[in-house]
């Protein structure tokens, strides 16, 4: 009986630790003189789960935007788990929107579910610095104002759905004496692990409520691009 109580206590403690842990997504991006870089770090369960997804190379090819991607498991010393080269073409973008429309049709209130997940997501850190220079002082000043407007509009739209718990560090720096456009930024999103798991079960329930929903999701998600 003592062993049973000990095992039950360990299980309860583990469930409580899981419930109060956070899933964290950290995104960093930069663009400087044609050099583009994106890094996504995923961390959960008090650091027991850690992955890094890196896009170190992006360039425009004849048939679309080419990306080199790398997946790193930061929990082990093995480092790089795999890499791939992806080309985003117009046909692939159109196919993505078609798949999205089908998922919406075969899931009960998918948009409502998405808004609910975003409402539980918290932004705990955000910074975004942009440098703009057109060589002409007047054009640079006007463009600086436009970039400020685009930034504030985009972030204002996003934070209608995601709760902001950080003071944004935003900057648009005019470069009056040279031609330049560079930008770099970082933001951190967090969601409770227990709610993320709950959201998965709710999504599955909404898929099963629609006839053919599960079959459609399986077909679209595992269909080769």
JOJOWO-V425994 format. One record per pair of residues at least 4 apart in sequence whose C-alpha atoms are under 7 Angstrom apart, sorted by the first residue. I is the first residue (numbers start at 1). J is the second residue. Records with the same first field share a line. If there is no record, write none. Layout:
I: J, J
This chain:
1: 5
2: 6
3: 7
4: 8
5: 9
6: 10
7: 11
8: 12
9: 13
10: 14
11: 15
12: 16
13: 17
14: 18
15: 19
16: 20
17: 21
18: 45, 193, 194
19: 193, 194
20: 192
21: 45, 46, 192, 193
22: 44, 45, 190, 191, 192, 193
23: 43, 44, 190, 191, 192, 193
24: 42, 43, 44, 189, 190, 191
25: 40, 41, 42, 43, 188, 189, 190
26: 40, 41, 42, 187, 188, 189
27: 39, 40, 41, 186, 187, 188
28: 38, 39, 40, 185, 186, 187
29: 37, 38, 39, 184, 185, 186
30: 36, 37, 38, 183, 184, 185
31: 35, 36, 37, 182, 183, 184
32: 36, 182, 183
33: 182
36: 56, 57, 58
37: 55, 56, 57
38: 54, 55, 56
39: 53, 54, 55
40: 52, 53, 54
41: 51, 52, 53
42: 50, 51, 52
43: 47, 49, 50, 51
44: 48, 49, 50
45: 49
49: 75
50: 73, 74, 75
51: 72, 73, 74
52: 71, 72, 73, 74
53: 70, 71, 72
54: 69, 70, 71
55: 67, 68, 69, 70
56: 68, 69
57: 67, 68
58: 66, 67, 68
59: 65, 66, 67
60: 64, 65, 66
61: 65, 66
63: 89
64: 87, 88, 89
65: 87, 88, 89
66: 86, 87, 88
67: 85, 86, 87
68: 84, 85, 86
69: 83, 84, 85
70: 80, 82, 83, 84
71: 80, 81, 82, 83
72: 79, 80, 81
73: 79, 80, 81
74: 79
88: 92
89: 93
90: 94
91: 95
92: 96
93: 97
94: 98
95: 99
96: 100
97: 101
98: 102
99: 103, 220
100: 104
101: 105
102: 106
103: 107, 217
104: 110
106: 207, 210, 213
107: 206, 207, 210, 213
108: 206, 207, 209, 210
109: 113
110: 114
111: 115
112: 116
113: 117
114: 118
115: 119, 161
116: 120
117: 121, 199
118: 161, 162
119: 161, 162, 163
120: 191
121: 162, 163, 189, 190, 191
122: 162, 163, 164, 165, 189, 190, 191
123: 162, 163, 164, 165, 166, 188, 189, 190
124: 164, 165, 166, 188, 189
125: 166, 187, 188
126: 166, 168, 169, 186, 187, 188
127: 168, 169, 170, 185, 186, 187
128: 169, 170, 171, 184, 185, 186
129: 170, 171, 172, 183, 184, 185
130: 171, 172, 173, 182, 183, 184
131: 172, 173, 174, 175, 180, 181, 182, 183
132: 140, 144, 173, 174, 175, 180, 181, 182
133: 140, 174, 175, 176, 178, 179, 180, 181
134: 139, 140, 178, 179, 180
135: 176, 177, 178, 179
136: 140, 176
137: 141, 176
138: 142
139: 143
140: 144, 174, 176
141: 145, 174
142: 146
143: 147
144: 148, 172, 174
145: 149
146: 150
147: 151
148: 152, 172
149: 153
150: 154
151: 155
152: 156
153: 157
154: 158
155: 159
156: 160
158: 162
159: 163, 164
191: 196
192: 196
193: 197
194: 198
195: 199
196: 200
197: 201
198: 202
199: 203
200: 204
201: 205
202: 206
203: 207
204: 208
205: 209
207: 213, 214
208: 213, 214
212: 216
213: 217
214: 218
215: 219
216: 220
217: 221
218: 222
219: 223
